[in-house]
Amino acid sequence: MHKQKKLNIFLWTVPLFNSIGRSIYDVAFIWLILDITNSEKITGFVAMTTYLPAILCGLFIGAIVDLFPKTKMISLATIMQGLVLLCIPLLFFYNIASVWLLMLLAFFHNGFALPMVPAFNAYLPTQIKKENLLKANSIVNISWQTAVLIGPIIAAQLLTIYPVENLFYFCVFFYFCAAALTAVAPKDTVEKEPINTKKIIQKTKEGLQYLKDRATFRFIIILTLLSNLFVMGPAIIGVPILVKLHLGGSASDFALVEAFIGLGMLLGTTMVYGIGNRVTHGLLFLLGLFIDGASFCLYYFVENINQLNFLSVIHGIGVPFLIISRVSIMQKHIPEKLLGRIFAIISISIVSMAAVSSGIIGVMADFFDIKTIFLIFGILAGATGIVGLMHPKIKYLN
């Protein structure tokens, strides 16, 4: 009973505190770069390069996650993220407003974040029965999405008091709280193995071979990759450009748009929790892909911040459909010893496409109106869900 109480505290609080810190970071960093440069192209380039850690070494993170206790990985990664972010307000204290130094710090921040999602998703099956994983993932997503809702609201309020660079102090506070709470979570154990470069490469190859032999899981990851190629750039770069340069909004307006996306995610999670036992996980995943992408088409018609807030709720609803179902499918069907590697590969597909997509948006903004970009990318992203329906097995996965 005591162990279950610790696990419940972990499920409800760690994603909440970690994601509040990340939400504040997401608002503060992109707005800071856009404010310093006032350039869509440079902002897109900076956003793209900060995701390079995933492209360079993300593939091997899963093997490292599988070799170490997951709770230790989560704590260490969170603490290191906080220490890196402490440097940003210090740069401004000494009047060093360098975009390139900020880009370097973001590079390391995102690098230390790489083990977080694979470790967390691989940890849950070590503590929770398979039949309870969908509900557990729903709880985690409620916690995460509450953070996505209130994190930007906190950022919006802080921006009325502090300059944007000081918001990173609050990111550090929430990161350290998450690390402290992880330290008291039930510990997972792993089989002791020699840890060296050869072992990491060998384990990485095992994960890739597993996917090579299982076409359905491989196709899910391909759909994830394509969806994120078309969704992440508009979400990361397109929204702040739309708010600041086309609607004349402020940093607080941008933060509230992000909060409305979080509200949509909470509504979507409630729906998944309610219908999760009546609809296959595979169908939920494909529906999420469609809503997540197609909802961006509606941004083409946005004329003011209030309309954007409303459409952000609709967009947010699709996100938990695809995330909760995809995670639950993998946790139920893939051996525990491989989960870190498989979730790392999924994370790479998301993060690497975030980098590519952000760079594409920055370049395309020189040739197309940002609302036209939302329309084009929304059509392409929504189409991934339709393509997935044509697969003979995915929609039946549970």
Phi, psi and omega in degrees: 000319179296321178296318180296322179297317178297320180294318179297319177298317179300312183298323184275328191258320186296311175299327181296306183292317180298318184283333173297314177300316180292322180295318177296318177300313183300320178291311188290317187292308182296319180294323179298315179295315180296325180290319182289318188263329186054031184233124177294319184295312181295319179299317177296320180295315180297314179300320181297314185289334180291346178264003181301327179306320180295321181290322185282319187223005182299328182299329184270349181297322181300320178296320179295318178300319181289343181269345185236157173302135187292323182294324177294321179297316181296314181298311183297314182298319182293317179297317181294323176301316180297317181296323179295317183291337176301334183288335185294307177296332178294323176300316181287331176299325179263017176059038177251087182263064183264121178299323185286325174292321177298320178298320179296317179295320178296325177303312181289322178302312180290330176296314179289342179282344187305319182286347191302301186293313177301318181294317182294312182292328178283336181288319187303315180294344177283346184240344190232139178293150186302322183290345180257004186291322180299317179293320179296318178294328176294319178298314179300318181290326174298316178298314180296315184287331172299321178293320179295332177283308187274337179302308177296328177295318175300315179299317181299319180290320180295328181292342176280349183245319187243153170294156188301328183292337180280350178294339182291337173300320181288327173302314181299316180302312183291324176298314182293325175298317179297319179296319180295320180290326178294327183296337181258004179288156175304136184277142172261156180241149176231152177292129182291129179222156175297135183248110178206175183300318181299317180295319180297317179294318180298315181293325177297317178298323178299317179296317179294321179295322179301315179290325179299326182275353184232093189297326184293313178296323179297321181291325176300318180291323177296318177298320177298316180299312181294317179301315181288333174300323184265343185259320192293319179300308176302321182291318186276315185256320185297318183295309178298325177296316180299316182291310188281310191266342183244329178254356177067028182276172181257177175299323177295322176299316179298316180300320181289327174300316178297324179295321179293328173298318177298321177298317177299321178297319178298318178297318179297320179295320177300319178295315180298317180299323183283324185251000187302331181270354182251345181236140181295150179300323181297319179292321176300318180299313182292322177296320178297318177303316183293311182296316182303319181275307187298331180298334178292337178301326183293339180295342179299333185262004183291132178240345180206171184297321181299318177296320179296320178299316180297314180292333178294326176297315179299316179299317183296331182300323184288336187298309180294333177304313184279324184289308183298315182294317181296315179298316182295320177301312182294317181296326183280330190252349184249136180304142183305321185294345181254354190298319180302317181290319181292317179291331175294319178296320177297316180298321178298317181298327179284308186290318181295321177290332174297320179295309182297314183296320179297318178296320179297317180299317180301320179286314182297332181297341176284341186244334183234150169296144185299327179291326175294322177297318177301319181295312181297310183290327178296318178298314182294318181292317179298328180296335180296325177294321179292318177300319180299328178297334181284344179290138187289342188241328191304314185294346180261355182295141179219000000 
